Amino acid sequence: MIYELREYRIKAGCLDEFVRFMDEELLPFQASKGVTVVGSFTVPGEPTRYVWIRAFADEKKRERICQEVYGSSDWENRFLPKCNALMDREAVEMSLLKPTPGSNLA
């Protein structure tokens, strides 16, 4: 499995709306395209920070699924405008993660 840690900076006062958007719209959309959503999180004491982890079976599937998600008209017309309205897209951080043997995720 390949894991991605995705960290977003949410515009001030928009965290609750962003969480609803992710939980009710964006995460189900990504799951429908084959993304495994491992978990999504807010960070106590940091009202502009949102973190989520997603997983893919392998790099080939990751590339194909990302093309399906980000190349779709749904992404362009429905999800991207909402993301732009609620988050600082310049501050997005993404890290690929490799589970350690003791993590039970390998």
C-alpha positions in Angstrom: 0.0 0.0 0.0 1.0 3.6 -0.6 -0.2 6.2 1.9 -0.4 9.9 1.4 -0.5 12.4 4.3 -2.3 15.5 3.1 -2.2 18.7 5.2 -4.3 21.7 4.4 -4.6 25.2 5.8 -8.2 26.3 6.0 -9.2 29.9 5.7 -10.1 31.5 9.1 -13.6 30.7 10.3 -14.1 28.1 7.6 -13.0 24.8 9.4 -16.5 23.5 10.3 -17.8 24.1 6.8 -14.6 22.5 5.3 -15.0 19.4 7.5 -18.7 19.1 6.4 -17.7 19.5 2.8 -14.9 16.8 3.1 -17.1 14.4 5.1 -20.2 14.7 3.0 -18.9 15.4 -0.5 -15.2 15.2 -1.3 -14.2 12.1 0.6 -17.2 10.1 -0.7 -16.4 11.3 -4.2 -12.7 10.2 -3.9 -13.8 6.9 -2.4 -16.1 6.3 -5.4 -13.1 6.7 -7.6 -11.1 4.0 -5.7 -9.3 6.1 -3.0 -9.1 4.4 0.4 -9.7 7.1 3.0 -7.7 6.0 6.1 -8.9 8.9 8.2 -9.4 12.7 8.4 -8.5 14.9 11.3 -8.7 18.4 12.7 -5.9 19.5 15.0 -6.9 20.7 18.5 -5.7 24.2 19.1 -5.1 24.9 15.4 -8.4 26.1 13.9 -7.0 26.4 10.4 -5.5 23.0 10.0 -7.0 19.9 8.5 -5.2 16.6 7.9 -6.2 13.4 6.1 -4.6 10.2 5.0 -5.5 8.2 1.9 -4.1 4.9 0.6 -3.7 3.2 -2.8 -2.8 -0.4 -3.6 0.3 0.6 -5.5 1.8 3.5 -7.5 0.2 2.5 -10.8 -3.3 2.6 -9.2 -2.4 5.8 -7.4 -1.6 7.5 -10.7 -4.7 6.1 -12.4 -7.0 7.1 -9.6 -5.5 10.6 -9.3 -6.1 11.1 -13.0 -9.7 10.0 -12.6 -10.3 12.3 -9.7 -8.4 15.5 -10.8 -9.1 15.1 -14.5 -12.9 14.8 -14.0 -15.5 17.5 -14.7 -16.8 16.9 -11.2 -13.4 18.0 -9.8 -13.1 21.0 -12.1 -16.7 22.3 -11.7 -17.9 21.1 -8.3 -15.0 20.4 -5.9 -12.1 22.7 -7.0 -14.2 25.9 -6.7 -15.3 24.9 -3.2 -11.7 24.0 -2.2 -10.5 27.4 -3.5 -13.1 29.2 -1.5 -12.3 27.4 1.8 -8.6 26.7 1.9 -5.2 28.2 1.1 -4.3 26.0 -1.9 -0.7 27.4 -1.8 -0.2 25.9 1.6 -1.1 22.3 0.8 1.5 19.8 1.9 1.6 16.2 0.8 3.9 13.5 1.9 4.1 9.9 0.7 4.4 7.6 3.8 6.0 4.2 4.1 4.6 2.1 7.0 7.1 0.7 9.4 7.0 -3.1 10.0 5.4 -2.6 13.4 2.5 -0.4 12.2 0.3 -3.3 11.0 -0.3 -1.3 7.8 2.3 -2.7 5.5 
